[in-house]
Structure formats: C-alpha cells, structure tokens
Amino acid sequence: MQAPTIHTPRLTLRPLTAEDFPAVRDFYASERSHFVGGPKDAVQAWRHFAMEIGHWALKGFGRWGVEVTETGEFAGIIGVFAPEGYPEPELGWDLMEGFDGKGYATEAAEAARHWAYTVGGFTTIMSLIDPENTASRKLAERLGAVKDGEFEHSIVGHTEIWRHPSPEALKAEGAA
C-alpha cells in the first residue's frame, strides 16, 4: 500500500518520493534531528527514509510527506507509524528548517490523526517525546494529548508517552 493523498486548507499530505530525500538528508545532518535519532550521515538518513516509505507497504499506514500546497515546498514528514520496538502506533512529526511557527505541524498532525481514526481504524495513538523537546510537547498539548507514561526508546533514549484524545473524545469535543 502507498500513502493516500490528503488535502488540508494549506497543505498536501502525500507519499514521500525520491525528490524529498535531499531535504530529509539535510534535516538528519543537522541538529534539528537531535530529538529523533540524529544527526545521521547520508547513508543512515537514506535507510531511515526508505523505512518511512516501506512502512506503508508493511503495515498499511505510515507518515506522509507534507508539502505547502500553494508553493509545492517540502515542509516535513508527519503521520502515524510503529516501527519494530515501539510500544504502539505513534503520531510523529518532523519539520524541515524554515517551516516552524506557521501551524503546519498542527494542521498536518490533525489530518493524520483524523485519517488514522476514521480510515485506519485506530482507537488510540500516542506520541513519543523527549522531555527536553519543548516544541513537541507544546504541539502535543495543542493536539489535546496528555503525558501518559515513559518509554525507553532504543535509538533516542528516554521519552515521554503523550496520549492523544480517543476518536470518541474528539467527536464529543466537536473536533473529529
């Protein structure tokens, strides 16, 4: 299975393509990737990128390439995935340099979560967040997630589990 395409008011969530790799490689070469297992060299970044694409084929869900619809710029990778060793599916987000502070992560994460709950059949989703990653913690809070435990991640180390509202809770809030 390949990722479906989803449109939000400002973004297009679409399958990752080879054209996205240079931006992903640069992201993983930078300190921006510190909280998600980086920095990584180009070979390690390629392996991670291939995992992102292959996750859809192996599990029927995964993360999307996020593009700003108006400009076609590649803004990041956001969606739900569960690589080997994860305690359960995670809603994760990685924004490329220059795309912070515009609400793109919130908009894309809400769309990905909606897809996971309505099409993917998920009943719960969590996000793994490094306790020092204040930006991701704030995003999780904006999405209605609450801290719900801890997890020792084999790649990034100690993380917090942030539990997202269930489909029923979102529907009750009128956010579904």
Buried (B, 14 or more C-beta within 10 A) or exposed (E): EEBEEBEBEBBBBBBBEEEBBEBBBBBBBBEBBEBBBBBBEEEBBBEBBEBBBEBBEBBEBBBBBBBBEEEEEBBBBBBBBBBEEBEEBBBBBBBBEEBBEEEBBBBBBBBBBBBBBEEBEBEBBBBBBBEEBEBBBEBBEEBBBEBEEEBEBEEBEEBBBBBBBBBEEBEEEEEB
